[in-house]
Amino acid sequence: MSAESRGMILLVDDEPEILTALRDLLEDEYDVWAANSPQAALEILLQEPAISVIVSDQRMPGMTGDVLLAKARGISDAESILLTGYADLDAVVNAINLGGISGYAQKPWEPVLLLSVIANAHAQCHLRRALTTEQALLRGLMEGSEDGVSFKDREGRFVRLNAAKASALGGVAEDWIGRREIGETAEADDVVLSLGRNSQTTEELPMPEGPRLWQVTRVPVRAGDGRITHLARLEHDITDRRRMEARLHQAEKMQALGTMAGGVAHDFNNLLTAILGSLELAVRRVTGDERVERLLRNATLAAERGTSLTQRLLSFSRQRDLAPRSVDANALIRQMQDLILRSIGDGIEIEEALAADLWPAHVDPDQLELAVLNLCINARDAMPAGGRITLATRNLGAVEEGLDLVPGDYVVVSVSDTGTGIPPEVLSRVFEPFFTTKPIGKGTGLGLSMVYGLAQQAGGVARVTSATGQGTTVEMLLRRSHEPPKGR
């Protein structure tokens, strides 16, 4: 049995016989310390904080018992019992006021009565220390936790809440004591209080900087008789975790699609190579029949378009051989102006926002040109009534939060439009091969896939931001080159 459960008693008396008699009475149930002077008792209290009860004589040389217990109160939280052979009412009152005694006994003592007084004092000290420990643990949990922790009464009013929860509510803890929340989360609290069962839900809760996703655990707190008296609520912010899970899921999906697309592209490429070879031989053998020659030319053009599609698939799956080198993205975009204008037609305004101090990018210039052209055509299609396309570049010296990139410097090439935007349910799928919202025959669903594959194969990443009715921006983050740009 531990000293804490047995209890540790300090006996103080200047008469050795009294100390011996008290030790004999108590040592079967308690660990007993003995001091023959008040000074020795104070030294023991400094060394043994586990002492739970002090039993002190009143009349001792140098210091009376009531004065000793008053001094002991400053260094120990032990319960105090005053023991005296004289009916000294003033000493008892003084001990109660200054020493906080929990019991008083006369000499000679009745053993059963004295044991009962000491047992009650030890139990009181043990419970108080346990409560103090629980309060300290709870205070440490609430003050040190980044999660929102709160307690409510049966009426849903806050009785305790930590700084994290108060911050989520937009204030400090003191402002919310005695107040109720409103809205769905408060209604969910009431349900748990009425049903008496634990609950764990995922909820979007408002924050001063915007809504966040939280895992909310509700636990009804019961009194000793089983009645529910309070509700404990723990709120853990899982917004970032869900975003990471979504990014991981998207990366895994794109990797699987890339593997599939690469296999399909290789098979089609082999078939198209055979078809083009056969068509070339057939053209050589057909002379003088213009109709047949025209049909063969049409077939060749269709097969070549198929080859172009397979090359886009290979770019997406990162299985196409690229020729990356140091490229001045600003110069490439400026050289494309005529090509872009011819491709998008009238009614579209082209705007440039090119960084003056742009770093060179490590990328295949032909594929970058094709990617920019594809993005401009997509932007045009998103603005049937006309609008503005912005071609922009910038340096990114530190990887932004949420990007799965190797730390380092990147060059950002972006194409923005003022079009209809992309709905949230579509946004997560725009880079998938063959996924398109355009009518049949108007798009292959491979333009953005090629952009994604180019950025990935160049060691970077492609990303899109959009909102319905607010336009779309597609960015390619390309690794920085530390060599001077090379010509085409």
Salt bridges, closest charged atoms under 4 A:
GLU4 OE2 - HIS126 ND1 3.27
ASP13 OD2 - LYS107 NZ 2.84
ASP31 OD1 - ARG6 NE 3.06
ASP57 OD1 - LYS107 NZ 3.20
ASP77 OD1 - ARG129 NH2 2.68
GLU79 OE2 - ARG128 NH1 2.36
ASP147 OD1 - HIS236 ND1 2.79
ASP153 OD2 - ARG157 NE 2.96
GLU155 OE1 - ARG157 NH2 3.31
GLU181 OE1 - LYS152 NZ 2.77
GLU181 OE2 - LYS165 NZ 3.22
GLU181 OE1 - ARG233 NH2 2.56
ASP189 OD2 - LYS152 NZ 2.66
ASP189 OD1 - ARG218 NE 2.39
ASP189 OD2 - ARG233 NH1 2.55
ASP190 OD2 - ARG180 NH2 3.42
GLU203 OE2 - ARG218 NH1 2.83
ASP225 OD2 - ARG227 NE 2.72
GLU235 OE2 - LYS165 NZ 2.87
GLU235 OE2 - ARG233 NE 2.64
ASP237 OD2 - ARG212 NE 3.05
ASP240 OD1 - ARG212 NH2 3.62
ASP240 OD1 - ARG243 NH1 3.82
GLU245 OE2 - ARG241 NE 3.62
GLU245 OE1 - ARG242 NE 3.76
GLU280 OE2 - ARG284 NH2 3.01
GLU351 OE1 - ARG388 NE 3.89
ASP366 OD1 - ARG488 NH2 2.80
GLU369 OE1 - ARG488 NH1 3.16
ASP381 OD1 - ARG380 NH2 2.97
ASP381 OD2 - LYS438 NZ 2.67
GLU400 OE2 - ARG394 NH2 3.74
GLU400 OE1 - ARG463 NH2 2.99
ASP409 OD2 - ARG480 NH1 2.91
GLU432 OE2 - LYS253 NZ 2.60
GLU432 OE1 - ARG429 NE 3.28
GLU475 OE2 - ARG394 NH2 3.30
GLU475 OE1 - ARG463 NE 2.65
